[in-house]
């Protein structure tokens, strides 16, 4: 039903344009005068793409054959600098804003006649609804095209059939909030509020974990939802109490996942960047290396949405950036911003990541490089190369326990029909090392992939690899039978052993591969940083039945480690040979 509340420009709630003009995209740009000049000259700056000069009202334009550029073009967010310049008295900017907005409506309404693919796709509609609404102070009484343009967006966004999923839907709801408020349409505003409340329950669960399978999108959803609820509050409605509690839990979950040096781990579609400031005391603690904020209390936690996070501490006994940190992925296949990384392990210690993810390359559907970075090949997983595997199957967290001595997690990959495959990751807090134990129910080759981080050198030794970065080393030592080991360095034209640090940006890395023999059913590797002193494996034994016995030494300290089934015994003993 069309909005019946406003029929003329004079009836609009122009206060909306002031109280809703916040956020990175809609706030006042630092260089809005420069950006205004570019748009006036027919040049669009839509990062991360190069500047493009042409007819900005060519609604079929696709200069870089890129979905993201087309999407940004149709959001009209690039009109934001013009709007701010116009509000400061630049009439030419106001005229250009009106010209572009009118052109967009004339060419793309009704939706079925839109010439471009992205006019009404995903969340371009919600983003555009906000930008069009914020431009209300620029509209003259004679601009009779404006209110019908807004009303069409309300009608479109009110239709459930046009609402998509996850964060894209959130942007649609936010657009409906702003345009409904401008048109004084209380029914549409309440609809947006109800949809947001319903969606939020699935976006962040009670533990605060996000549903998109990417740490970068966890962070962005915290920002987007905080802004979305602020838009609701600006219109006189209250954020639900459960939403406030889950946002707070989400901030703590992000602090747990962030690496001790304050960088985001590249899980799913996540760029290699520092965590943002201003996301609560726990995130602030990590972002400022303990100078501000407050440390979380737990050192090991399992999030049902697919993350086991384990760390040595929060900077109480050594600098925060020097703490050890591990993330183990598990869960269901998530068709969002996740990759095929379930079962994958990320290991960080002493100031840097050592074994990391291949990262995020682009959103370009069908691109061969992107497809590689989504695949299992681009993650630190174990698989059974001679067995048929389903990528859609769940990787289940079977067990998780955390004591002062050991953090112990077991995941099972349900993708194999005839063989059970489990990965067990143990962090031993005293020796400050990890044991990654991969086991099949029947003898079959097990292949482990290990992506060595950018700038880390690797060299082979008799039982594994030594990784080196500056004056630090990390040793990977296979216990029991040593598998066949190989090393693959990044090469042009081969997507393996590259890490994508941001959009379409690759940096050379190294891929290590371990393949056990056909008559074995387990592969066990101990991973240990050298600092503060080298960890030596004095002796180790892995029995055919799966029992592990080892003696580990770091400096003057020695530990006896016994693993039998679920039982783990770690005992510090005296050096008998002193």
C-alpha positions in Angstrom: 0.0 0.0 0.0 1.5 3.4 -1.0 2.3 5.8 1.8 -0.6 8.2 2.4 1.1 10.4 5.0 2.9 12.9 2.8 1.7 14.5 -0.5 4.0 17.5 -0.8 7.6 18.5 0.0 6.3 20.8 2.8 4.9 17.8 4.6 8.2 15.9 4.9 9.8 15.5 8.2 13.0 17.4 7.3 14.5 16.8 10.7 15.2 13.2 9.5 17.9 14.6 7.2 19.7 16.0 10.2 19.3 13.3 12.8 19.9 10.4 10.4 23.0 11.8 8.7 25.6 9.7 10.5 27.9 6.8 9.8 30.9 6.4 7.6 28.8 6.5 4.4 26.4 9.2 5.2 28.4 11.5 7.6 30.3 14.5 6.3 33.4 13.4 4.4 36.7 15.0 5.4 37.4 16.0 1.8 33.8 16.6 0.6 34.8 19.7 -1.5 37.4 17.7 -3.5 34.9 14.8 -4.0 32.2 17.2 -5.0 34.5 18.6 -7.7 35.2 15.1 -9.0 31.5 14.3 -9.3 30.7 17.6 -11.0 33.4 16.7 -13.6 31.8 13.3 -14.2 34.3 11.3 -12.2 33.3 8.6 -9.7 35.6 7.5 -6.9 34.3 4.2 -5.7 37.0 2.4 -3.7 38.7 0.0 -4.0 38.2 0.6 -7.8 40.2 3.2 -9.8 38.5 6.5 -10.5 36.2 6.4 -13.5 35.2 9.3 -15.7 32.1 9.1 -17.9 28.3 9.6 -17.9 27.5 9.1 -14.2 23.8 8.7 -15.2 24.5 5.8 -17.5 22.7 3.3 -15.3 24.1 0.4 -17.4 27.7 1.4 -16.8 30.1 -1.4 -15.8 33.6 -0.1 -16.7 35.5 -2.7 -14.7 33.3 -5.7 -15.2 32.9 -5.8 -11.5 29.8 -6.5 -9.4 30.9 -4.3 -6.5 31.4 -1.2 -8.8 27.9 -1.6 -10.2 26.4 -2.1 -6.8 28.1 1.1 -5.5 27.0 3.1 -8.5 23.3 2.2 -7.9 23.4 2.9 -4.1 24.0 6.6 -5.0 26.2 6.9 -1.9 28.7 8.8 -4.1 26.2 11.7 -4.0 27.0 12.2 -0.3 29.7 14.8 -0.8 27.5 16.8 -3.2 24.8 16.8 -0.5 27.1 18.2 2.1 28.5 20.8 -0.3 24.9 21.8 -1.2 24.0 22.2 2.5 26.9 24.7 2.8 25.4 26.8 -0.1 26.9 25.2 -3.2 23.8 25.5 -5.5 25.6 23.8 -8.4 26.1 20.8 -6.1 22.4 20.8 -5.2 21.5 21.0 -8.9 23.7 18.0 -9.7 22.3 16.0 -6.8 18.8 16.6 -8.0 19.7 15.9 -11.6 21.3 12.5 -10.8 18.5 11.5 -8.4 15.8 12.4 -10.9 17.6 10.5 -13.6 17.9 7.4 -11.5 14.2 7.3 -10.8 13.2 8.0 -14.4 15.4 5.2 -15.7 14.9 2.6 -13.0 11.3 2.8 -11.9 9.4 0.6 -12.2 12.0 -2.0 -11.2 11.1 -4.3 -14.1 12.4 -1.8 -16.6 15.7 -1.0 -14.9 18.5 -1.3 -17.5 21.2 -2.3 -15.1 21.5 -5.5 -13.1 22.1 -3.8 -9.7 19.4 -1.2 -9.5 17.3 -3.4 -7.2 19.7 -6.1 -6.3 20.8 -7.1 -2.8 20.9 -4.0 -0.6 21.4 -1.2 -3.1 17.8 -0.3 -2.6 18.2 0.2 1.2 21.4 2.2 0.8 19.8 4.4 -1.9 16.7 5.0 0.2 18.9 6.5 2.9 20.8 8.7 0.5 17.7 9.9 -1.3 16.0 10.7 2.0 18.9 12.6 3.4 18.8 14.9 0.3 15.3 16.1 1.2 16.5 19.7 2.2 17.8 20.1 -1.4 14.3 19.5 -2.9 12.3 22.4 -4.2 8.4 22.5 -4.3 8.4 22.0 -8.0 10.3 18.7 -7.8 7.2 16.6 -8.2 9.3 13.5 -9.0 10.8 13.3 -5.5 8.0 12.0 -3.3 6.9 9.3 -5.8 10.5 8.2 -5.9 10.6 7.8 -2.1 7.2 6.1 -2.0 8.3 3.6 -4.6 11.2 2.7 -2.3 8.9 2.3 0.7 6.5 0.1 -1.3 9.5 -2.0 -2.6 11.0 -2.4 0.8 7.7 -3.3 2.5 7.3 -6.2 0.1 8.8 -9.3 1.9 9.6 -10.8 -1.5 12.2 -8.2 -2.1 14.1 -8.7 1.2 17.3 -10.7 1.0 19.4 -12.2 3.8 21.8 -11.3 6.6 23.6 -8.0 6.5 22.1 -7.1 3.1 18.7 -7.4 4.6 19.8 -5.2 7.5 20.7 -2.4 5.1 17.3 -2.7 3.5 15.6 -2.4 7.0 17.8 0.6 7.7 16.7 2.2 4.5 13.1 1.6 5.3 13.5 3.2 8.7 14.9 6.4 7.2 12.6 6.8 4.3 9.5 5.9 6.4 10.5 8.5 9.0 10.9 11.1 6.3 7.4 10.3 4.9 5.9 10.1 8.4 4.9 6.6 7.6 4.5 5.0 11.1 3.3 1.6 9.7 6.5 1.2 7.6 8.7 2.3 10.4 7.2 -0.2 12.8 7.5 -2.9 10.1 11.2 -2.1 9.8 11.6 -2.3 13.6 9.9 -5.7 13.9 12.0 -7.1 11.1 15.2 -5.9 12.7 14.3 -7.4 16.1 13.5 -10.7 14.4 16.6 -10.8 12.3 18.9 -9.8 15.1 18.1 -12.9 17.1 19.7 -15.0 14.3 22.5 -12.5 13.4 24.1 -12.6 16.8 23.4 -15.6 19.1 23.4 -15.5 22.9 27.1 -16.0 22.9 27.6 -13.0 20.7 28.8 -14.9 17.7 27.8 -13.7 14.3 26.2 -15.9 11.6 28.4 -15.0 8.5 31.4 -17.2 9.1 33.9 -14.3 8.7 35.6 -12.3 11.5 35.7 -9.2 9.3 31.9 -9.4 8.9 31.5 -10.0 12.6 33.2 -6.7 13.2 31.2 -4.9 10.5 27.9 -6.3 11.7 28.7 -4.9 15.2 29.1 -1.5 13.5 26.1 -1.8 11.2 23.8 -3.0 13.9 24.9 -0.4 16.3 24.1 2.2 13.7 20.9 0.6 12.7 19.6 0.6 16.3 20.8 4.2 16.6 18.6 5.0 13.6 15.7 3.4 15.4 16.3 5.3 18.6 16.6 8.5 16.7 12.9 8.0 15.7 11.7 7.5 19.2 11.8 3.7 19.5 13.9 1.7 21.9 16.5 -1.0 21.2 15.2 -4.4 22.6 17.0 -5.4 25.7 18.1 -8.7 24.3 19.7 -6.9 21.3 21.7 -4.7 23.6 22.9 -7.8 25.6 23.9 -9.7 22.4 25.7 -6.7 21.0 27.8 -6.5 24.1 28.5 -10.3 24.0 29.4 -9.8 20.3 32.0 -7.2 21.2 33.6 -9.6 23.7 33.6 -12.4 21.1 35.4 -10.2 18.7 38.0 -9.4 21.3 38.6 -13.1 21.8 39.1 -13.7 18.1 41.3 -10.7 17.4 45.0 -11.7 17.4 47.1 -10.5 20.3 48.8 -7.8 18.2 45.4 -6.3 17.5 44.9 -7.6 13.9 41.9 -9.4 12.6 42.5 -13.1 11.8 41.7 -13.6 8.1 38.8 -16.0 8.6 36.3 -15.9 5.7 36.0 -12.6 3.7 38.3 -10.6 6.0 41.0 -8.1 5.1 44.3 -8.1 7.0 43.6 -5.0 9.1 43.8 -3.8 12.7 40.6 -4.2 14.7 38.5 -1.0 14.9 38.5 1.2 18.0 35.3 2.2 19.8 33.8 -1.3 20.0 33.6 -1.6 23.8 36.2 -2.1 26.6 37.3 -5.6 25.6 38.0 -4.8 22.0 39.6 -1.5 23.2 42.0 -3.5 25.4 43.3 -5.5 22.5 43.3 -2.6 20.1 45.5 -0.5 22.5 47.6 -3.3 23.7 46.2 -3.1 27.2 46.6 0.7 27.6 42.8 1.2 27.6 39.7 -0.9 28.2 39.5 -4.1 30.1 40.7 -7.7 29.4 38.1 -10.5 29.0 38.4 -13.2 31.7 38.4 -16.4 29.7 41.5 -17.7 27.9 39.6 -20.5 26.1 36.1 -20.5 24.7 34.1 -22.4 22.2 31.5 -20.5 20.2 28.7 -22.6 18.8 28.8 -20.7 15.6 32.0 -22.4 14.7 35.1 -21.0 16.6 37.3 -22.5 19.3 39.6 -19.7 20.6 42.5 -20.4 22.9 45.2 -18.2 24.2 48.1 -18.2 26.7 46.8 -15.1 28.5 45.8 -11.4 28.3 49.2 -9.7 28.8 49.5 -10.2 32.6 52.7 -12.1 32.5 54.2 -11.0 29.2 53.3 -8.3 26.7 49.9 -8.8 25.2 51.3 -9.0 21.6 53.7 -11.8 22.7 50.8 -14.1 23.9 50.0 -17.3 22.1 46.7 -17.6 20.3 44.9 -20.3 18.3 41.6 -20.5 16.4 40.0 -23.7 15.3 37.0 -23.6 12.9 34.1 -25.9 12.8 30.3 -25.9 12.2 27.9 -26.1 9.3 28.5 -24.9 5.8 27.4 -21.2 5.8 26.4 -19.8 2.5 27.5 -16.2 3.3 31.0 -14.7 3.7 32.6 -18.0 5.0 35.1 -20.1 3.2 35.7 -23.9 3.2 37.9 -23.6 6.3 36.0 -25.7 8.8 38.6 -27.8 10.6 41.2 -25.2 9.8 43.7 -24.0 12.5 45.3 -20.5 12.9 48.3 -20.2 15.1 49.9 -17.0 16.4 52.7 -16.5 18.9 55.3 -14.0 20.0 54.2 -11.0 18.0 53.0 -12.5 14.7 50.9 -15.1 12.9 52.8 -18.2 11.8 50.2 -20.5 10.3 47.4 -18.5 8.8 44.7 -18.3 6.3 45.0 -17.5 2.6 42.6 -14.6 3.1 40.0 -12.9 1.1 40.5 -12.0 -2.6 37.3 -10.5 -4.1 33.5 -11.0 -4.4 33.6 -11.6 -8.1 31.4 -14.7 -8.7 33.1 -17.3 -10.9 36.5 -15.8 -10.7 39.1 -18.6 -10.7 41.3 -16.9 -8.1 38.4 -16.2 -5.8 37.3 -19.8 -6.1 40.7 -21.0 -5.0 40.7 -18.7 -1.9 37.2 -20.1 -1.0 38.4 -23.7 -1.3 39.8 -26.2 1.2 43.2 -25.9 -0.7 43.5 -22.4 0.8 43.2 -23.3 4.4 45.1 -25.2 7.2 42.9 -28.3 7.1 43.4 -32.1 7.1 41.6 -34.3 4.6 41.6 -37.8 3.3 42.6 -37.5 -0.4 41.6 -41.1 -1.3 38.1 -40.8 0.2 35.0 -39.1 -1.3 34.2 -36.0 0.6 31.1 -33.7 0.8 31.9 -30.0 1.3 28.4 -29.3 2.5 28.7 -31.7 5.5 29.0 -30.5 9.0 32.3 -30.3 10.9 31.1 -31.0 14.4 32.7 -29.9 17.6 32.6 -33.2 19.5 34.4 -32.1 22.7 35.9 -29.1 24.2 37.5 -28.8 27.6 39.8 -26.2 29.2 41.8 -26.5 32.4 44.8 -24.5 33.7 47.1 -27.1 32.0 45.5 -27.8 28.7 42.9 -26.5 26.2 41.5 -29.5 24.3 39.2 -29.5 21.3 38.1 -32.3 19.0 36.2 -31.8 15.7 34.8 -34.5 13.4 34.4 -34.0 9.7 31.1 -35.7 8.7 31.9 -35.3 5.0 33.3 -38.8 4.6 30.7 -41.6 4.1 32.8 -44.7 4.9 35.5 -43.3 7.2 35.4 -41.2 10.4 37.8 -38.2 10.4 38.7 -36.3 13.5 41.1 -33.4 14.3 42.2 -32.8 17.8 44.0 -29.6 18.8 45.6 -29.3 22.2 47.3 -26.3 23.7 49.6 -27.1 26.5 49.8 -24.0 28.7 53.0 -24.8 30.6 55.2 -25.7 27.6 53.4 -23.1 25.5 52.9 -25.4 22.5 50.2 -27.1 20.4 49.6 -30.7 19.4 47.5 -31.1 16.3 46.3 -34.7 16.0 44.5 -35.9 12.8 43.1 -39.4 12.8 40.9 -41.5 10.6 38.9 -44.5 11.8 40.7 -46.8 9.2 44.2 -46.7 7.7 44.2 -44.2 4.8 46.5 -41.3 3.7 45.9 -38.1 5.6 47.0 -34.9 4.0 47.6 -31.8 6.1 47.9 -28.3 4.5 49.8 -25.6 6.4 50.0 -22.0 5.1 53.0 -20.3 6.4 52.5 -16.6 6.9 54.0 -13.7 4.8 57.6 -13.1 5.5 58.2 -16.3 7.4 61.0 -18.5 6.1 60.9 -22.3 6.3 63.5 -25.0 6.2 63.3 -28.7 6.5 64.7 -30.7 9.4 64.6 -34.5 10.0 61.2 -34.5 11.7 59.5 -31.5 10.2 60.1 -27.8 9.6 61.7 -24.8 11.3 59.8 -21.5 10.6 61.8 -18.3 11.1 60.9 -14.6 11.2 63.6 -12.2 12.3 65.0 -13.6 15.5 62.0 -15.8 16.3 61.4 -19.4 15.3 58.5 -21.8 15.3 59.2 -25.6 15.1 56.8 -28.1 13.5 57.8 -31.5 14.7 55.9 -34.7 13.7 55.6 -37.2 16.5 55.5 -40.9 15.8 55.9 -41.8 12.1 57.0 -38.8 10.0 54.8 -38.3 7.0 56.0 -37.3 3.5 56.7 -33.6 3.7 56.8 -31.1 0.9 57.2 -27.3 0.5 55.6 -25.1 -2.1 56.5 -21.5 -2.6 54.3 -18.9 -4.3 54.7 -18.7 -8.1 53.1 -16.5 -10.6 50.1 -18.2 -12.3 49.6 -20.7 -9.5 47.1 -19.6 -6.8 48.6 -21.9 -4.1 50.9 -20.4 -1.4 49.6 -16.8 -1.9 47.9 -14.8 0.8 45.3 -12.2 -0.2 45.7 -9.4 2.3 42.9 -7.3 0.9 40.7 -6.8 -2.2 42.6 -8.3 -5.2 46.0 -7.9 -3.5 48.2 -11.0 -3.2 51.5 -11.5 -1.3 53.8 -14.5 -1.5 53.8 -17.1 1.2 54.6 -20.8 1.6 52.5 -23.9 1.6 53.7 -26.9 3.6 52.1 -30.3 3.0 52.3 -33.5 5.0 50.9 -36.8 3.7 50.9 -39.9 5.9 51.4 -43.4 4.4 48.5 -45.5 3.3 48.9 -48.0 6.1 48.6 -45.3 8.8 45.5 -43.7 10.3 47.0 -40.7 12.2 49.3 -37.8 11.8 50.5 -35.9 14.9 52.5 -32.7 14.8 53.8 -30.6 17.7 54.0 -26.9 17.0 56.1 -24.7 19.4 57.6 -21.2 19.4 61.2 -20.9 20.3 60.8 -18.0 22.7 61.6 -17.4 25.5 63.8 -20.6 25.0 63.7 -23.4 22.5 61.3 -26.2 23.2 63.1 -29.6 22.9 61.4 -32.9 22.4 63.5 -35.2 24.6 61.6 -38.2 23.6 58.2 -39.1 22.1 56.2 -42.2 21.2 52.9 -42.7 19.5 51.6 -46.2 19.8 49.6 -48.1 17.2 46.6 -47.8 19.4 46.9 -44.0 19.6 48.6 -43.4 23.0 51.1 -40.6 23.1 54.0 -40.2 25.5 56.5 -37.4 25.3 59.0 -35.5 27.4 59.3 -31.8 26.6 61.9 -29.3 27.8 62.0 -25.5 27.6 65.1 -24.1 29.4 65.2 -25.4 32.9 61.6 -26.7 32.9 60.6 -30.3 31.8 57.2 -31.7 31.3 56.0 -35.3 31.0 53.0 -35.5 28.6 50.7 -38.5 28.5 47.7 -38.7 26.2 45.4 -41.7 26.2 42.0 -41.3 24.7 40.3 -38.3 26.2 42.7 -38.2 29.2 45.6 -35.8 29.1 48.2 -35.8 31.9 50.8 -33.1 32.0 53.3 -33.2 34.8 56.3 -30.9 35.4 59.2 -33.0 36.5 62.8 -32.3 37.6 65.7 -32.5 35.2 67.2 -35.8 36.2 70.4 -35.3 34.2 71.4 -32.0 35.9 
